[in-house]
Amino acid sequence: MSAPSRRPEIRRRRTRAEKIAKLRKRLAAATASTDKDRLTAKLHRAEFTSPGNPLIKSA
């Protein structure tokens, strides 16, 4: 694969990783139950496109 065809893929991965890191950080800082539920739901939606390990560790 040449570099121009890989750039969009790399950008997608990087953006997605940044978004997941941001959501995990917000989830760790969340105090209200509703905020935790909302952020957990967002991370679960992101898991559907994530092959392999889950994004949130189960208790």
C-alpha positions in Angstrom: 0.0 0.0 0.0 1.2 3.4 -0.8 1.3 6.3 1.6 -1.6 8.3 0.1 -3.9 5.4 0.5 -2.8 4.7 4.1 -3.2 8.3 5.3 -7.0 8.3 5.7 -6.8 4.9 7.5 -4.1 6.2 9.9 -6.1 9.4 10.5 -9.2 7.4 11.3 -7.4 5.3 13.8 -5.7 8.2 15.5 -8.9 10.2 15.7 -10.8 7.2 17.1 -8.1 6.5 19.7 -8.1 10.1 20.8 -11.9 10.1 21.1 -11.9 6.9 23.2 -9.1 8.2 25.4 -11.2 11.4 26.0 -14.3 9.4 26.8 -12.4 7.1 29.2 -11.0 10.2 31.0 -14.4 11.8 31.2 -15.9 8.5 32.5 -13.2 8.3 35.2 -13.9 11.9 36.3 -17.7 11.5 36.2 -19.5 11.6 39.6 -23.1 11.6 38.6 -24.7 8.2 37.8 -26.4 9.6 34.7 -23.1 10.9 33.3 -21.5 7.6 33.9 -24.3 5.8 32.2 -24.2 8.1 29.2 -20.5 7.9 28.8 -20.6 4.1 29.2 -23.2 3.9 26.4 -21.0 6.0 24.1 -18.0 3.7 24.7 -20.2 0.6 24.1 -21.3 2.0 20.8 -17.7 2.5 19.9 -17.0 -1.1 20.8 -19.2 -2.3 17.9 -16.6 -1.2 15.4 -13.7 -2.3 17.6 -12.4 -5.8 16.9 -10.7 -7.6 19.8 -10.8 -6.5 23.4 -13.7 -4.5 24.9 -13.1 -0.7 25.5 -14.4 -0.9 29.1 -13.2 -3.4 31.6 -16.1 -5.2 33.3 -16.1 -5.1 37.1 
